[in-house]
Amino acid sequence: MSNMARLMREQIARALANFRLPFKATAALNNHGALIGVDMQGLAGEKVSGELFQHYGFSSAPLAGAEYLVIPVGGNSKHAVVVASEDVRYRITLQDGEVSLYTDEGDYVHMKRGRVIEMVTDTLIVKAGVKVRFETPLVEMSGDQHVEGGIKADSEITDHARSMQADRELYNQHDHGGGPKPSPRQ
């Protein structure tokens, strides 16, 4: 090997010796602020602090024990950013092409094959300032329904016996054995 090639390799080796490559780390603690700061344990137990970068419109605060992919900015661990996080302890099983959001408590939104979206939680709160609109030919609900305020319908309301209009007609025709018809009529 020529002296020039050996000198170049030594020079490159010296430069890379001070340059940290991306690495995996384990989450230890989150510090909440404008950005989520993270303390983590890197290779060989080293303690590393950094910032948890996230996609616009999505935020998460991974629990201790989650795994991170860390990139040292400029090759220096003193300015590290987490660009991906994973926690297999809580991830739900997916088929190819599916997507989910999930928590350690078992809540999830699962976009399944066959164009089905499943949401699982104890309490679901939807806050809409003007209205909620479902554009679907059928809404099914199980269990009891509780409504605060009124219910309005633009077409017929029917239960297991008959429609409300059929009940009105029955009421309006009755006369208690020959007496007057109800007034006012329904």
VMD Tcl script that builds the backbone (N, CA, C; Angstrom):
set m [mol new atoms 558]
animate dup $m
set s [atomselect $m all]
$s set {name element resname resid chain x y z} {
  {N N MET 1 A 0.852 -1.168 0.000}
  {CA C MET 1 A 0.000 0.000 0.000}
  {C C MET 1 A 0.898 1.232 0.000}
  {N N SER 2 A 0.514 2.206 -0.789}
  {CA C SER 2 A 1.328 3.408 -0.889}
  {C C SER 2 A 1.154 4.258 0.363}
  {N N ASN 3 A 2.148 5.092 0.593}
  {CA C ASN 3 A 2.090 5.999 1.738}
  {C C ASN 3 A 0.902 6.948 1.627}
  {N N MET 4 A 0.590 7.393 0.429}
  {CA C MET 4 A -0.525 8.327 0.235}
  {C C MET 4 A -1.835 7.657 0.627}
  {N N ALA 5 A -2.074 6.431 0.199}
  {CA C ALA 5 A -3.317 5.711 0.528}
  {C C ALA 5 A -3.405 5.480 2.040}
  {N N ARG 6 A -2.285 5.076 2.670}
  {CA C ARG 6 A -2.264 4.848 4.112}
  {C C ARG 6 A -2.543 6.140 4.866}
  {N N LEU 7 A -1.970 7.246 4.440}
  {CA C LEU 7 A -2.203 8.538 5.080}
  {C C LEU 7 A -3.665 8.967 4.950}
  {N N MET 8 A -4.253 8.727 3.776}
  {CA C MET 8 A -5.661 9.076 3.577}
  {C C MET 8 A -6.555 8.242 4.495}
  {N N ARG 9 A -6.277 6.940 4.590}
  {CA C ARG 9 A -7.075 6.082 5.479}
  {C C ARG 9 A -6.933 6.508 6.935}
  {N N GLU 10 A -5.763 6.846 7.360}
  {CA C GLU 10 A -5.558 7.292 8.741}
  {C C GLU 10 A -6.288 8.599 9.006}
  {N N GLN 11 A -6.228 9.507 8.055}
  {CA C GLN 11 A -6.914 10.795 8.178}
  {C C GLN 11 A -8.432 10.587 8.277}
  {N N ILE 12 A -8.984 9.719 7.425}
  {CA C ILE 12 A -10.420 9.418 7.453}
  {C C ILE 12 A -10.784 8.747 8.768}
  {N N ALA 13 A -9.973 7.816 9.224}
  {CA C ALA 13 A -10.239 7.116 10.488}
  {C C ALA 13 A -10.250 8.102 11.655}
  {N N ARG 14 A -9.307 9.060 11.676}
  {CA C ARG 14 A -9.283 10.063 12.743}
  {C C ARG 14 A -10.539 10.931 12.706}
  {N N ALA 15 A -10.980 11.321 11.502}
  {CA C ALA 15 A -12.167 12.162 11.368}
  {C C ALA 15 A -13.414 11.394 11.814}
  {N N LEU 16 A -13.507 10.138 11.420}
  {CA C LEU 16 A -14.679 9.336 11.794}
  {C C LEU 16 A -14.675 8.946 13.265}
  {N N ALA 17 A -13.520 8.923 13.892}
  {CA C ALA 17 A -13.444 8.556 15.308}
  {C C ALA 17 A -14.240 9.529 16.171}
  {N N ASN 18 A -14.362 10.777 15.731}
  {CA C ASN 18 A -15.110 11.794 16.471}
  {C C ASN 18 A -16.525 11.994 15.925}
  {N N PHE 19 A -16.946 11.144 15.000}
  {CA C PHE 19 A -18.247 11.278 14.364}
  {C C PHE 19 A -19.127 10.118 14.790}
  {N N ARG 20 A -20.224 10.422 15.501}
  {CA C ARG 20 A -21.137 9.397 16.007}
  {C C ARG 20 A -22.179 9.063 14.955}
  {N N LEU 21 A -22.334 7.792 14.649}
  {CA C LEU 21 A -23.346 7.337 13.705}
  {C C LEU 21 A -24.697 7.194 14.417}
  {N N PRO 22 A -25.806 7.134 13.672}
  {CA C PRO 22 A -27.103 6.893 14.298}
  {C C PRO 22 A -27.070 5.610 15.132}
  {N N PHE 23 A -27.883 5.596 16.216}
  {CA C PHE 23 A -27.881 4.426 17.096}
  {C C PHE 23 A -29.257 4.236 17.710}
  {N N LYS 24 A -29.464 3.062 18.302}
  {CA C LYS 24 A -30.705 2.776 19.022}
  {C C LYS 24 A -30.498 3.071 20.494}
  {N N ALA 25 A -31.577 3.537 21.151}
  {CA C ALA 25 A -31.522 3.822 22.584}
  {C C ALA 25 A -32.851 3.412 23.201}
  {N N THR 26 A -32.870 3.339 24.520}
  {CA C THR 26 A -34.077 2.991 25.254}
  {C C THR 26 A -34.541 4.206 26.047}
  {N N ALA 27 A -35.842 4.513 25.948}
  {CA C ALA 27 A -36.413 5.675 26.635}
  {C C ALA 27 A -36.313 5.500 28.143}
  {N N ALA 28 A -35.960 6.591 28.830}
  {CA C ALA 28 A -35.900 6.589 30.290}
  {C C ALA 28 A -36.901 7.582 30.876}
  {N N LEU 29 A -36.953 8.813 30.337}
  {CA C LEU 29 A -37.776 9.867 30.924}
  {C C LEU 29 A -38.091 10.919 29.875}
  {N N ASN 30 A -39.311 11.468 29.917}
  {CA C ASN 30 A -39.702 12.570 29.031}
  {C C ASN 30 A -39.706 13.867 29.821}
  {N N ASN 31 A -39.301 14.946 29.172}
  {CA C ASN 31 A -39.364 16.291 29.742}
  {C C ASN 31 A -40.260 17.107 28.830}
  {N N HIS 32 A -41.486 17.405 29.284}
  {CA C HIS 32 A -42.476 18.055 28.426}
  {C C HIS 32 A -42.259 19.560 28.377}
  {N N GLY 33 A -42.312 20.088 27.178}
  {CA C GLY 33 A -42.183 21.515 26.928}
  {C C GLY 33 A -42.637 21.763 25.508}
  {N N ALA 34 A -42.116 22.809 24.865}
  {CA C ALA 34 A -42.476 23.071 23.474}
  {C C ALA 34 A -42.120 21.864 22.607}
  {N N LEU 35 A -40.955 21.314 22.835}
  {CA C LEU 35 A -40.557 20.039 22.257}
  {C C LEU 35 A -40.476 19.045 23.412}
  {N N ILE 36 A -40.684 17.776 23.119}
  {CA C ILE 36 A -40.526 16.773 24.171}
  {C C ILE 36 A -39.052 16.406 24.232}
  {N N GLY 37 A -38.432 16.743 25.363}
  {CA C GLY 37 A -37.059 16.338 25.600}
  {C C GLY 37 A -37.058 14.918 26.151}
  {N N VAL 38 A -36.068 14.148 25.783}
  {CA C VAL 38 A -36.022 12.761 26.242}
  {C C VAL 38 A -34.663 12.443 26.838}
  {N N ASP 39 A -34.717 11.734 27.936}
  {CA C ASP 39 A -33.509 11.141 28.490}
  {C C ASP 39 A -33.585 9.672 28.133}
  {N N MET 40 A -32.479 9.131 27.682}
  {CA C MET 40 A -32.469 7.754 27.208}
  {C C MET 40 A -31.153 7.086 27.545}
  {N N GLN 41 A -31.184 5.787 27.432}
  {CA C GLN 41 A -29.980 5.009 27.674}
  {C C GLN 41 A -29.495 4.494 26.326}
  {N N GLY 42 A -28.279 4.879 25.968}
  {CA C GLY 42 A -27.722 4.490 24.686}
  {C C GLY 42 A -26.923 3.210 24.794}
  {N N LEU 43 A -26.000 3.066 23.861}
  {CA C LEU 43 A -25.170 1.875 23.818}
  {C C LEU 43 A -24.341 1.733 25.087}
  {N N ALA 44 A -24.181 0.533 25.535}
  {CA C ALA 44 A -23.347 0.231 26.705}
  {C C ALA 44 A -23.768 1.016 27.939}
  {N N GLY 45 A -25.081 1.338 28.048}
  {CA C GLY 45 A -25.574 2.000 29.249}
  {C C GLY 45 A -25.328 3.488 29.334}
  {N N GLU 46 A -24.773 4.104 28.297}
  {CA C GLU 46 A -24.515 5.544 28.357}
  {C C GLU 46 A -25.806 6.329 28.450}
  {N N LYS 47 A -25.796 7.447 29.146}
  {CA C LYS 47 A -26.967 8.310 29.260}
  {C C LYS 47 A -26.869 9.390 28.198}
  {N N VAL 48 A -27.965 9.548 27.437}
  {CA C VAL 48 A -28.008 10.518 26.346}
  {C C VAL 48 A -29.308 11.308 26.484}
  {N N SER 49 A -29.230 12.610 26.253}
  {CA C SER 49 A -30.422 13.455 26.228}
  {C C SER 49 A -30.616 13.954 24.814}
  {N N GLY 50 A -31.859 14.186 24.445}
  {CA C GLY 50 A -32.130 14.678 23.100}
  {C C GLY 50 A -33.530 15.216 22.989}
  {N N GLU 51 A -33.935 15.475 21.755}
  {CA C GLU 51 A -35.267 15.991 21.464}
  {C C GLU 51 A -36.025 14.942 20.665}
  {N N LEU 52 A -37.308 14.763 20.996}
  {CA C LEU 52 A -38.154 13.820 20.280}
  {C C LEU 52 A -38.852 14.557 19.144}
  {N N PHE 53 A -38.363 14.386 17.926}
  {CA C PHE 53 A -38.973 15.014 16.763}
  {C C PHE 53 A -40.158 14.171 16.327}
  {N N GLN 54 A -41.258 14.848 15.930}
  {CA C GLN 54 A -42.458 14.127 15.546}
  {C C GLN 54 A -43.039 14.736 14.290}
  {N N HIS 55 A -43.861 13.955 13.608}
  {CA C HIS 55 A -44.514 14.443 12.399}
  {C C HIS 55 A -45.554 15.492 12.758}
  {N N TYR 56 A -45.721 16.480 11.890}
  {CA C TYR 56 A -46.726 17.528 12.078}
  {C C TYR 56 A -48.094 16.879 12.312}
  {N N GLY 57 A -48.826 17.375 13.298}
  {CA C GLY 57 A -50.166 16.895 13.567}
  {C C GLY 57 A -50.225 15.632 14.409}
  {N N PHE 58 A -49.086 15.099 14.790}
  {CA C PHE 58 A -49.068 13.880 15.595}
  {C C PHE 58 A -48.110 14.076 16.758}
  {N N SER 59 A -48.552 13.757 17.951}
  {CA C SER 59 A -47.692 13.849 19.129}
  {C C SER 59 A -47.829 12.577 19.945}
  {N N SER 60 A -46.749 12.156 20.528}
  {CA C SER 60 A -46.772 11.019 21.445}
  {C C SER 60 A -45.720 11.264 22.517}
  {N N ALA 61 A -45.922 10.630 23.638}
  {CA C ALA 61 A -44.962 10.698 24.738}
  {C C ALA 61 A -44.666 9.256 25.153}
  {N N PRO 62 A -43.723 8.610 24.477}
  {CA C PRO 62 A -43.440 7.208 24.748}
  {C C PRO 62 A -43.064 6.967 26.212}
  {N N LEU 63 A -43.445 5.799 26.690}
  {CA C LEU 63 A -43.141 5.416 28.068}
  {C C LEU 63 A -41.704 4.940 28.195}
  {N N ALA 64 A -41.206 4.970 29.418}
  {CA C ALA 64 A -39.877 4.406 29.685}
  {C C ALA 64 A -39.865 2.967 29.188}
  {N N GLY 65 A -38.794 2.603 28.522}
  {CA C GLY 65 A -38.669 1.260 27.964}
  {C C GLY 65 A -38.915 1.213 26.473}
  {N N ALA 66 A -39.509 2.284 25.905}
  {CA C ALA 66 A -39.697 2.336 24.457}
  {C C ALA 66 A -38.325 2.410 23.792}
  {N N GLU 67 A -38.270 2.026 22.542}
  {CA C GLU 67 A -37.009 2.082 21.800}
  {C C GLU 67 A -37.000 3.286 20.873}
  {N N TYR 68 A -35.835 3.906 20.743}
  {CA C TYR 68 A -35.674 5.084 19.908}
  {C C TYR 68 A -34.606 4.841 18.854}
  {N N LEU 69 A -34.779 5.502 17.707}
  {CA C LEU 69 A -33.719 5.606 16.720}
  {C C LEU 69 A -33.199 7.030 16.838}
  {N N VAL 70 A -31.926 7.156 17.202}
  {CA C VAL 70 A -31.333 8.444 17.544}
  {C C VAL 70 A -30.306 8.842 16.487}
  {N N ILE 71 A -30.378 10.103 16.076}
  {CA C ILE 71 A -29.384 10.637 15.143}
  {C C ILE 71 A -28.643 11.770 15.841}
  {N N PRO 72 A -27.343 11.611 16.023}
  {CA C PRO 72 A -26.546 12.703 16.583}
  {C C PRO 72 A -26.334 13.774 15.498}
  {N N VAL 73 A -26.876 14.965 15.724}
  {CA C VAL 73 A -26.755 16.036 14.740}
  {C C VAL 73 A -25.279 16.418 14.635}
  {N N GLY 74 A -24.781 16.437 13.423}
  {CA C GLY 74 A -23.368 16.743 13.205}
  {C C GLY 74 A -22.451 15.657 13.748}
  {N N GLY 75 A -22.998 14.483 14.008}
  {CA C GLY 75 A -22.182 13.381 14.517}
  {C C GLY 75 A -21.853 13.499 15.990}
  {N N ASN 76 A -22.513 14.415 16.716}
  {CA C ASN 76 A -22.194 14.672 18.113}
  {C C ASN 76 A -23.374 14.269 19.004}
  {N N SER 77 A -23.145 13.378 19.958}
  {CA C SER 77 A -24.211 12.901 20.858}
  {C C SER 77 A -24.762 13.995 21.753}
  {N N LYS 78 A -24.046 15.108 21.892}
  {CA C LYS 78 A -24.534 16.188 22.747}
  {C C LYS 78 A -25.713 16.918 22.123}
  {N N HIS 79 A -25.926 16.746 20.820}
  {CA C HIS 79 A -27.114 17.284 20.148}
  {C C HIS 79 A -27.756 16.144 19.371}
  {N N ALA 80 A -28.567 15.364 20.085}
  {CA C ALA 80 A -29.184 14.176 19.502}
  {C C ALA 80 A -30.675 14.398 19.312}
  {N N VAL 81 A -31.207 13.866 18.228}
  {CA C VAL 81 A -32.647 13.905 17.990}
  {C C VAL 81 A -33.150 12.485 17.780}
  {N N VAL 82 A -34.334 12.233 18.345}
  {CA C VAL 82 A -34.999 10.956 18.137}
  {C C VAL 82 A -35.910 11.130 16.937}
  {N N VAL 83 A -35.717 10.324 15.900}
  {CA C VAL 83 A -36.513 10.459 14.681}
  {C C VAL 83 A -37.564 9.360 14.550}
  {N N ALA 84 A -37.512 8.353 15.404}
  {CA C ALA 84 A -38.534 7.302 15.393}
  {C C ALA 84 A -38.564 6.650 16.764}
  {N N SER 85 A -39.759 6.209 17.149}
  {CA C SER 85 A -39.899 5.489 18.413}
  {C C SER 85 A -40.775 4.273 18.187}
  {N N GLU 86 A -40.589 3.274 19.034}
  {CA C GLU 86 A -41.330 2.021 18.914}
  {C C GLU 86 A -41.503 1.435 20.299}
  {N N ASP 87 A -42.655 0.829 20.534}
  {CA C ASP 87 A -42.858 0.128 21.805}
  {C C ASP 87 A -43.678 -1.121 21.534}
  {N N VAL 88 A -43.007 -2.222 21.305}
  {CA C VAL 88 A -43.670 -3.472 20.932}
  {C C VAL 88 A -44.528 -4.028 22.064}
  {N N ARG 89 A -44.355 -3.530 23.283}
  {CA C ARG 89 A -45.163 -4.030 24.402}
  {C C ARG 89 A -46.636 -3.721 24.212}
  {N N TYR 90 A -46.961 -2.656 23.495}
  {CA C TYR 90 A -48.343 -2.204 23.387}
  {C C TYR 90 A -48.883 -2.194 21.961}
  {N N ARG 91 A -48.040 -2.442 20.984}
  {CA C ARG 91 A -48.464 -2.396 19.582}
  {C C ARG 91 A -49.480 -3.494 19.319}
  {N N ILE 92 A -50.530 -3.172 18.538}
  {CA C ILE 92 A -51.516 -4.185 18.190}
  {C C ILE 92 A -51.084 -4.873 16.900}
  {N N THR 93 A -51.578 -6.080 16.692}
  {CA C THR 93 A -51.213 -6.865 15.517}
  {C C THR 93 A -51.936 -6.322 14.287}
  {N N LEU 94 A -51.180 -6.110 13.233}
  {CA C LEU 94 A -51.730 -5.565 11.987}
  {C C LEU 94 A -51.490 -6.525 10.836}
  {N N GLN 95 A -52.368 -6.447 9.850}
  {CA C GLN 95 A -52.124 -7.115 8.584}
  {C C GLN 95 A -51.446 -6.118 7.650}
  {N N ASP 96 A -50.817 -6.618 6.601}
  {CA C ASP 96 A -50.175 -5.731 5.629}
  {C C ASP 96 A -51.177 -4.693 5.139}
  {N N GLY 97 A -50.764 -3.436 5.109}
  {CA C GLY 97 A -51.599 -2.346 4.624}
  {C C GLY 97 A -52.443 -1.673 5.690}
  {N N GLU 98 A -52.497 -2.221 6.909}
  {CA C GLU 98 A -53.312 -1.630 7.960}
  {C C GLU 98 A -52.528 -0.569 8.731}
  {N N VAL 99 A -53.266 0.295 9.455}
  {CA C VAL 99 A -52.682 1.389 10.223}
  {C C VAL 99 A -53.381 1.446 11.575}
  {N N SER 100 A -52.640 1.822 12.623}
  {CA C SER 100 A -53.293 1.974 13.926}
  {C C SER 100 A -52.614 3.049 14.759}
  {N N LEU 101 A -53.389 3.597 15.685}
  {CA C LEU 101 A -52.893 4.441 16.776}
  {C C LEU 101 A -53.221 3.660 18.035}
  {N N TYR 102 A -52.324 3.627 19.007}
  {CA C TYR 102 A -52.590 2.830 20.201}
  {C C TYR 102 A -51.904 3.413 21.417}
  {N N THR 103 A -52.405 3.025 22.607}
  {CA C THR 103 A -51.799 3.452 23.868}
  {C C THR 103 A -51.475 2.238 24.718}
  {N N ASP 104 A -50.743 2.485 25.780}
  {CA C ASP 104 A -50.403 1.409 26.709}
  {C C ASP 104 A -51.622 0.943 27.506}
  {N N GLU 105 A -52.714 1.724 27.519}
  {CA C GLU 105 A -53.913 1.355 28.268}
  {C C GLU 105 A -54.869 0.479 27.460}
  {N N GLY 106 A -54.532 0.208 26.204}
  {CA C GLY 106 A -55.380 -0.642 25.380}
  {C C GLY 106 A -56.329 0.102 24.470}
  {N N ASP 107 A -56.305 1.442 24.494}
  {CA C ASP 107 A -57.123 2.214 23.557}
  {C C ASP 107 A -56.474 2.126 22.177}
  {N N TYR 108 A -57.311 2.068 21.139}
  {CA C TYR 108 A -56.729 2.105 19.802}
  {C C TYR 108 A -57.746 2.519 18.754}
  {N N VAL 109 A -57.221 3.027 17.648}
  {CA C VAL 109 A -57.962 3.247 16.417}
  {C C VAL 109 A -57.254 2.372 15.393}
  {N N HIS 110 A -57.995 1.454 14.817}
  {CA C HIS 110 A -57.404 0.461 13.914}
  {C C HIS 110 A -58.089 0.565 12.555}
  {N N MET 111 A -57.337 0.990 11.531}
  {CA C MET 111 A -57.845 1.052 10.169}
  {C C MET 111 A -57.534 -0.283 9.519}
  {N N LYS 112 A -58.574 -1.113 9.415}
  {CA C LYS 112 A -58.419 -2.511 9.009}
  {C C LYS 112 A -58.623 -2.699 7.511}
  {N N ARG 113 A -58.253 -3.872 7.051}
  {CA C ARG 113 A -58.536 -4.276 5.676}
  {C C ARG 113 A -60.049 -4.335 5.510}
  {N N GLY 114 A -60.524 -4.182 4.293}
  {CA C GLY 114 A -61.951 -4.221 4.028}
  {C C GLY 114 A -62.638 -2.903 4.329}
  {N N ARG 115 A -61.869 -1.820 4.506}
  {CA C ARG 115 A -62.392 -0.471 4.751}
  {C C ARG 115 A -63.216 -0.412 6.028}
  {N N VAL 116 A -62.693 -1.010 7.094}
  {CA C VAL 116 A -63.317 -0.990 8.413}
  {C C VAL 116 A -62.397 -0.232 9.353}
  {N N ILE 117 A -62.955 0.710 10.129}
  {CA C ILE 117 A -62.183 1.410 11.151}
  {C C ILE 117 A -62.776 1.044 12.500}
  {N N GLU 118 A -61.957 0.497 13.366}
  {CA C GLU 118 A -62.403 0.078 14.692}
  {C C GLU 118 A -61.748 0.966 15.743}
  {N N MET 119 A -62.583 1.506 16.653}
  {CA C MET 119 A -62.083 2.316 17.763}
  {C C MET 119 A -62.450 1.613 19.054}
  {N N VAL 120 A -61.483 1.487 19.959}
  {CA C VAL 120 A -61.734 0.833 21.239}
  {C C VAL 120 A -61.252 1.760 22.355}
  {N N THR 121 A -62.144 2.073 23.303}
  {CA C THR 121 A -61.815 2.900 24.460}
  {C C THR 121 A -62.926 2.734 25.491}
  {N N ASP 122 A -62.764 3.299 26.664}
  {CA C ASP 122 A -63.827 3.283 27.666}
  {C C ASP 122 A -64.814 4.421 27.450}
  {N N THR 123 A -64.335 5.617 27.161}
  {CA C THR 123 A -65.196 6.777 26.945}
  {C C THR 123 A -64.687 7.518 25.714}
  {N N LEU 124 A -65.594 7.799 24.779}
  {CA C LEU 124 A -65.255 8.545 23.566}
  {C C LEU 124 A -66.000 9.867 23.614}
  {N N ILE 125 A -65.278 10.962 23.555}
  {CA C ILE 125 A -65.876 12.295 23.595}
  {C C ILE 125 A -65.571 12.985 22.274}
  {N N VAL 126 A -66.607 13.432 21.590}
  {CA C VAL 126 A -66.453 14.190 20.348}
  {C C VAL 126 A -66.931 15.604 20.642}
  {N N LYS 127 A -66.076 16.597 20.444}
  {CA C LYS 127 A -66.451 17.990 20.664}
  {C C LYS 127 A -66.514 18.690 19.304}
  {N N ALA 128 A -67.724 19.087 18.936}
  {CA C ALA 128 A -67.924 19.781 17.669}
  {C C ALA 128 A -68.662 21.076 17.963}
  {N N GLY 129 A -68.139 22.200 17.487}
  {CA C GLY 129 A -68.726 23.499 17.770}
  {C C GLY 129 A -70.029 23.770 17.053}
  {N N VAL 130 A -70.287 23.108 15.929}
  {CA C VAL 130 A -71.497 23.383 15.167}
  {C C VAL 130 A -72.395 22.144 15.089}
  {N N LYS 131 A -71.880 21.026 14.580}
  {CA C LYS 131 A -72.700 19.815 14.502}
  {C C LYS 131 A -71.822 18.627 14.156}
  {N N VAL 132 A -72.403 17.442 14.327}
  {CA C VAL 132 A -71.794 16.198 13.880}
  {C C VAL 132 A -72.727 15.618 12.830}
  {N N ARG 133 A -72.187 15.231 11.699}
  {CA C ARG 133 A -73.025 14.724 10.611}
  {C C ARG 133 A -72.507 13.361 10.186}
  {N N PHE 134 A -73.408 12.395 10.137}
  {CA C PHE 134 A -73.081 11.068 9.626}
  {C C PHE 134 A -73.754 10.911 8.273}
  {N N GLU 135 A -72.991 10.715 7.231}
  {CA C GLU 135 A -73.558 10.498 5.901}
  {C C GLU 135 A -73.509 9.009 5.627}
  {N N THR 136 A -74.534 8.312 6.070}
  {CA C THR 136 A -74.600 6.867 5.964}
  {C C THR 136 A -76.061 6.430 5.924}
  {N N PRO 137 A -76.379 5.349 5.245}
  {CA C PRO 137 A -77.772 4.910 5.204}
  {C C PRO 137 A -78.247 4.246 6.494}
  {N N LEU 138 A -77.341 3.873 7.400}
  {CA C LEU 138 A -77.757 3.172 8.607}
  {C C LEU 138 A -76.814 3.473 9.759}
  {N N VAL 139 A -77.372 3.779 10.925}
  {CA C VAL 139 A -76.599 3.914 12.164}
  {C C VAL 139 A -77.148 2.875 13.132}
  {N N GLU 140 A -76.297 2.003 13.647}
  {CA C GLU 140 A -76.709 1.000 14.619}
  {C C GLU 140 A -76.050 1.310 15.951}
  {N N MET 141 A -76.790 1.117 17.036}
  {CA C MET 141 A -76.248 1.313 18.378}
  {C C MET 141 A -76.723 0.167 19.254}
  {N N SER 142 A -75.883 -0.257 20.162}
  {CA C SER 142 A -76.293 -1.262 21.134}
  {C C SER 142 A -76.306 -0.613 22.517}
  {N N GLY 143 A -77.042 -1.190 23.447}
  {CA C GLY 143 A -77.116 -0.624 24.789}
  {C C GLY 143 A -78.076 0.543 24.839}
  {N N ASP 144 A -78.190 1.144 26.005}
  {CA C ASP 144 A -79.093 2.267 26.221}
  {C C ASP 144 A -78.510 3.543 25.632}
  {N N GLN 145 A -79.392 4.429 25.161}
  {CA C GLN 145 A -78.979 5.732 24.676}
  {C C GLN 145 A -79.549 6.787 25.610}
  {N N HIS 146 A -78.738 7.768 25.931}
  {CA C HIS 146 A -79.160 8.878 26.781}
  {C C HIS 146 A -78.933 10.159 25.986}
  {N N VAL 147 A -79.970 10.970 25.877}
  {CA C VAL 147 A -79.871 12.204 25.105}
  {C C VAL 147 A -80.196 13.374 26.012}
  {N N GLU 148 A -79.303 14.359 26.054}
  {CA C GLU 148 A -79.585 15.614 26.743}
  {C C GLU 148 A -80.057 16.582 25.673}
  {N N GLY 149 A -81.250 17.129 25.838}
  {CA C GLY 149 A -81.808 17.989 24.804}
  {C C GLY 149 A -82.791 17.190 23.972}
  {N N GLY 150 A -83.300 17.776 22.909}
  {CA C GLY 150 A -84.341 17.154 22.109}
  {C C GLY 150 A -83.801 16.300 20.986}
  {N N ILE 151 A -84.711 15.497 20.431}
  {CA C ILE 151 A -84.405 14.699 19.250}
  {C C ILE 151 A -85.369 15.142 18.161}
  {N N LYS 152 A -84.860 15.438 16.982}
  {CA C LYS 152 A -85.687 15.834 15.854}
  {C C LYS 152 A -85.441 14.864 14.713}
  {N N ALA 153 A -86.511 14.534 13.985}
  {CA C ALA 153 A -86.381 13.626 12.844}
  {C C ALA 153 A -87.090 14.228 11.639}
  {N N ASP 154 A -86.466 14.111 10.475}
  {CA C ASP 154 A -87.082 14.602 9.244}
  {C C ASP 154 A -87.941 13.548 8.570}
  {N N SER 155 A -87.903 12.307 9.062}
  {CA C SER 155 A -88.775 11.267 8.525}
  {C C SER 155 A -89.278 10.404 9.674}
  {N N GLU 156 A -89.892 9.291 9.369}
  {CA C GLU 156 A -90.598 8.461 10.334}
  {C C GLU 156 A -89.688 7.865 11.404}
  {N N ILE 157 A -90.239 7.768 12.626}
  {CA C ILE 157 A -89.563 7.083 13.730}
  {C C ILE 157 A -90.381 5.832 14.028}
  {N N THR 158 A -89.724 4.687 14.045}
  {CA C THR 158 A -90.396 3.406 14.206}
  {C C THR 158 A -89.691 2.582 15.262}
  {N N ASP 159 A -90.480 1.876 16.094}
  {CA C ASP 159 A -89.894 0.918 17.035}
  {C C ASP 159 A -90.316 -0.486 16.619}
  {N N HIS 160 A -90.193 -1.468 17.519}
  {CA C HIS 160 A -90.492 -2.863 17.169}
  {C C HIS 160 A -91.982 -3.119 16.954}
  {N N ALA 161 A -92.880 -2.202 17.379}
  {CA C ALA 161 A -94.326 -2.405 17.229}
  {C C ALA 161 A -94.893 -1.653 16.017}
  {N N ARG 162 A -94.605 -0.361 15.902}
  {CA C ARG 162 A -95.157 0.444 14.808}
  {C C ARG 162 A -94.480 1.821 14.802}
  {N N SER 163 A -94.869 2.620 13.820}
  {CA C SER 163 A -94.289 3.954 13.687}
  {C C SER 163 A -95.021 4.923 14.609}
  {N N MET 164 A -94.394 6.068 14.853}
  {CA C MET 164 A -95.052 7.112 15.642}
  {C C MET 164 A -96.296 7.624 14.910}
  {N N GLN 165 A -96.245 7.688 13.583}
  {CA C GLN 165 A -97.419 8.129 12.815}
  {C C GLN 165 A -98.567 7.140 12.987}
  {N N ALA 166 A -98.305 5.858 13.000}
  {CA C ALA 166 A -99.358 4.848 13.212}
  {C C ALA 166 A -99.947 5.011 14.616}
  {N N ASP 167 A -99.104 5.320 15.624}
  {CA C ASP 167 A -99.618 5.575 16.976}
  {C C ASP 167 A -100.523 6.811 16.996}
  {N N ARG 168 A -100.151 7.853 16.271}
  {CA C ARG 168 A -100.986 9.058 16.210}
  {C C ARG 168 A -102.360 8.731 15.617}
  {N N GLU 169 A -102.338 7.962 14.548}
  {CA C GLU 169 A -103.604 7.602 13.906}
  {C C GLU 169 A -104.486 6.786 14.844}
  {N N LEU 170 A -103.917 5.854 15.579}
  {CA C LEU 170 A -104.681 5.073 16.559}
  {C C LEU 170 A -105.257 5.990 17.639}
  {N N TYR 171 A -104.440 6.874 18.143}
  {CA C TYR 171 A -104.878 7.798 19.195}
  {C C TYR 171 A -106.013 8.700 18.704}
  {N N ASN 172 A -105.830 9.243 17.524}
  {CA C ASN 172 A -106.812 10.182 16.985}
  {C C ASN 172 A -108.161 9.527 16.696}
  {N N GLN 173 A -108.213 8.205 16.487}
  {CA C GLN 173 A -109.455 7.514 16.179}
  {C C GLN 173 A -110.199 7.040 17.427}
  {N N HIS 174 A -109.526 6.908 18.550}
  {CA C HIS 174 A -110.209 6.288 19.699}
  {C C HIS 174 A -111.273 7.225 20.268}
  {N N ASP 175 A -112.305 6.605 20.853}
  {CA C ASP 175 A -113.401 7.418 21.377}
  {C C ASP 175 A -113.939 6.894 22.716}
  {N N HIS 176 A -113.230 5.992 23.353}
  {CA C HIS 176 A -113.628 5.440 24.648}
  {C C HIS 176 A -115.076 4.930 24.634}
  {N N GLY 177 A -115.421 4.141 23.619}
  {CA C GLY 177 A -116.750 3.516 23.554}
  {C C GLY 177 A -117.864 4.464 23.179}
  {N N GLY 178 A -117.667 5.333 22.244}
  {CA C GLY 178 A -118.740 6.196 21.764}
  {C C GLY 178 A -118.611 7.643 22.171}
  {N N GLY 179 A -117.628 8.008 22.945}
  {CA C GLY 179 A -117.449 9.393 23.366}
  {C C GLY 179 A -116.818 10.227 22.266}
  {N N PRO 180 A -116.469 11.458 22.584}
  {CA C PRO 180 A -115.864 12.336 21.571}
  {C C PRO 180 A -114.434 11.876 21.229}
  {N N LYS 181 A -114.027 12.193 20.043}
  {CA C LYS 181 A -112.655 11.907 19.604}
  {C C LYS 181 A -111.707 12.845 20.353}
  {N N PRO 182 A -110.436 12.437 20.480}
  {CA C PRO 182 A -109.478 13.274 21.214}
  {C C PRO 182 A -109.350 14.663 20.585}
  {N N SER 183 A -109.211 15.638 21.476}
  {CA C SER 183 A -108.984 16.997 21.007}
  {C C SER 183 A -107.976 17.629 21.954}
  {N N PRO 184 A -106.893 18.164 21.505}
  {CA C PRO 184 A -106.506 18.286 20.113}
  {C C PRO 184 A -105.989 16.938 19.567}
  {N N ARG 185 A -106.049 16.808 18.272}
  {CA C ARG 185 A -105.537 15.595 17.609}
  {C C ARG 185 A -104.010 15.661 17.579}
  {N N GLN 186 A -103.428 14.494 17.542}
  {CA C GLN 186 A -101.952 14.430 17.429}
  {C C GLN 186 A -101.521 14.475 15.999}
}
mol reanalyze $m
mol bondsrecalc $m
mol representation Tube
mol addrep $m
